[in-house]
Amino acid sequence: MQLGFEDLTQTEEWHFARLDRDGLQNLAERPAKSGIAVRAGAESDCAEVMKMIHGLASFEKLQAQVRINEDQLRRDILASANLLKLFIAERSNSGEILGYALAFDEFWPSGRGVCLEDVFVQPAHRGKGVCSALFSAVARDSLYNRRCHFMSLCYLAWNSAAFDVYRHYGFVDITGSDSSKSNGRIF
Ligand SMILES: CC(C)(COP(=O)(O)OP(=O)(O)OC[C@H]1O[C@@H](n2cnc3c(N)ncnc32)[C@H](O)[C@@H]1OP(=O)(O)O)[C@@H](O)C(=O)NCCC(=O)NCCS
């Protein structure tokens, strides 16, 4: 009997990358970017976050996979804040929303880690440190509040621009490798 699981590595070319504890610590200790604040998402952010979810899906050519609406976002994400963490980057002086990240904890035999599910910066605000501010906030929250010791994420093979950023933070692409080791680093 076939259970129907699909290997998305083949069909959508997902790559899997990880950042070890030292990298997580480095991200957490980065000085805050001036003019950019990162805070927990609130109910009032849902309409804007929904637009950014569509923006990310459109960028990744995966629009058909967005099946939630604003109400479901409010119910499923904000009501389960212990499981899913929504981070909003905003301009400090005006509160203008610049981007978002969505993260949840995962458990491996090596321990607890944080999985960065989504990261998106509004096109007009790219290249100004918004992504770095979001990653630092996720790293601080997961390392200091929940003792995570690695961060993982997936990216599409063609999105080398995103992986350039992740590699800059110290992420290693472990697609197809032994998931417990990569380049001699134990996660
Ligand atoms: C990828 C994305 C999130 C990056 O956001 P951003 O706000 O433009 O990134 P930042 O300006 O914070 O730059 C991130 C860091 O990477 C560095 N960087 C950027 N491009 C780089 C490159 N080609 N090589 C090395 N480092 C690079 C920056 O210098 C910065 O480092 P610093 O904080 O030490 O100065 C944004 O371009 C985006 O939303 N893209 C579309 C959606 C997407 O691809 N999401 C990811 C899906 S997996």
The ligand as an SDF file (V2000), in Angstrom:
LIG
                    3D

 48 50  0  0  0  0  0  0  0  0999 V2000
   16.4340   36.9650    0.8680 C   0  0  0  0  0  0  0  0  0  0  0  0
   15.9010   38.1980    1.6170 C   0  0  0  0  0  0  0  0  0  0  0  0
   15.0440   37.7150    2.8010 C   0  0  0  0  0  0  0  0  0  0  0  0
   17.0940   39.0060    2.1390 C   0  0  0  0  0  0  0  0  0  0  0  0
   16.5840   40.1370    2.8430 O   0  0  0  0  0  0  0  0  0  0  0  0
   17.3600   41.5470    2.9170 P   0  0  0  0  0  0  0  0  0  0  0  0
   16.6740   42.3800    3.9430 O   0  0  0  0  0  0  0  0  0  0  0  0
   17.4770   42.1020    1.5600 O   0  0  0  0  0  0  0  0  0  0  0  0
   18.8110   41.1090    3.4500 O   0  0  0  0  0  0  0  0  0  0  0  0
   19.8010   42.0140    4.3050 P   0  0  0  0  0  0  0  0  0  0  0  0
   19.8770   43.3790    3.6930 O   0  0  0  0  0  0  0  0  0  0  0  0
   19.4520   41.9260    5.7540 O   0  0  0  0  0  0  0  0  0  0  0  0
   21.1740   41.2750    4.0470 O   0  0  0  0  0  0  0  0  0  0  0  0
   21.4400   40.0750    4.7310 C   0  0  0  0  0  0  0  0  0  0  0  0
   22.9400   39.8830    4.9310 C   0  0  0  0  0  0  0  0  0  0  0  0
   23.4450   39.1340    3.8200 O   0  0  0  0  0  0  0  0  0  0  0  0
   24.5150   39.8430    3.2240 C   0  0  0  0  0  0  0  0  0  0  0  0
   24.4450   39.5670    1.7900 N   0  0  0  0  0  0  0  0  0  0  0  0
   23.4910   39.9680    0.9290 C   0  0  0  0  0  0  0  0  0  0  0  0
   23.7660   39.4750   -0.3030 N   0  0  0  0  0  0  0  0  0  0  0  0
   24.8970   38.7480   -0.1880 C   0  0  0  0  0  0  0  0  0  0  0  0
   25.6880   37.9940   -1.1110 C   0  0  0  0  0  0  0  0  0  0  0  0
   25.3730   37.8900   -2.4000 N   0  0  0  0  0  0  0  0  0  0  0  0
   26.7780   37.3520   -0.6420 N   0  0  0  0  0  0  0  0  0  0  0  0
   27.1290   37.4500    0.6520 C   0  0  0  0  0  0  0  0  0  0  0  0
   26.4300   38.1600    1.5790 N   0  0  0  0  0  0  0  0  0  0  0  0
   25.3190   38.7950    1.1490 C   0  0  0  0  0  0  0  0  0  0  0  0
   24.2880   41.3030    3.5850 C   0  0  0  0  0  0  0  0  0  0  0  0
   25.4900   42.0470    3.5320 O   0  0  0  0  0  0  0  0  0  0  0  0
   23.7490   41.1760    4.9920 C   0  0  0  0  0  0  0  0  0  0  0  0
   24.7930   40.9200    5.9010 O   0  0  0  0  0  0  0  0  0  0  0  0
   25.1260   41.9250    7.1500 P   0  0  0  0  0  0  0  0  0  0  0  0
   23.8680   42.0090    7.9690 O   0  0  0  0  0  0  0  0  0  0  0  0
   26.2510   41.2160    7.8560 O   0  0  0  0  0  0  0  0  0  0  0  0
   25.5250   43.2280    6.5320 O   0  0  0  0  0  0  0  0  0  0  0  0
   15.0760   39.1350    0.6870 C   0  0  0  0  0  0  0  0  0  0  0  0
   15.8530   39.4430   -0.4540 O   0  0  0  0  0  0  0  0  0  0  0  0
   13.7510   38.5370    0.2050 C   0  0  0  0  0  0  0  0  0  0  0  0
   12.7160   38.6850    0.8680 O   0  0  0  0  0  0  0  0  0  0  0  0
   13.7770   37.8620   -0.9570 N   0  0  0  0  0  0  0  0  0  0  0  0
   12.5650   37.3040   -1.5570 C   0  0  0  0  0  0  0  0  0  0  0  0
   11.9730   36.1730   -0.7400 C   0  0  0  0  0  0  0  0  0  0  0  0
   12.9870   35.0980   -0.4230 C   0  0  0  0  0  0  0  0  0  0  0  0
   13.8310   34.7260   -1.2260 O   0  0  0  0  0  0  0  0  0  0  0  0
   12.8600   34.5630    0.7990 N   0  0  0  0  0  0  0  0  0  0  0  0
   13.6980   33.4810    1.2400 C   0  0  0  0  0  0  0  0  0  0  0  0
   13.0400   32.2020    0.8730 C   0  0  0  0  0  0  0  0  0  0  0  0
   14.0640   30.7980    1.2960 S   0  0  0  0  0  0  0  0  0  0  0  0
  1  2  1  0
  2  3  1  0
  2  4  1  0
  2 36  1  0
  4  5  1  0
  5  6  1  0
  6  7  2  0
  6  8  1  0
  6  9  1  0
  9 10  1  0
 10 11  2  0
 10 12  1  0
 10 13  1  0
 13 14  1  0
 14 15  1  0
 15 16  1  0
 15 30  1  0
 16 17  1  0
 17 18  1  0
 17 28  1  0
 18 19  1  0
 18 27  1  0
 19 20  2  0
 20 21  1  0
 21 22  1  0
 21 27  2  0
 22 23  1  0
 22 24  2  0
 24 25  1  0
 25 26  2  0
 26 27  1  0
 28 29  1  0
 28 30  1  0
 30 31  1  0
 31 32  1  0
 32 33  2  0
 32 34  1  0
 32 35  1  0
 36 37  1  0
 36 38  1  0
 38 39  2  0
 38 40  1  0
 40 41  1  0
 41 42  1  0
 42 43  1  0
 43 44  2  0
 43 45  1  0
 45 46  1  0
 46 47  1  0
 47 48  1  0
M  END
$$$$
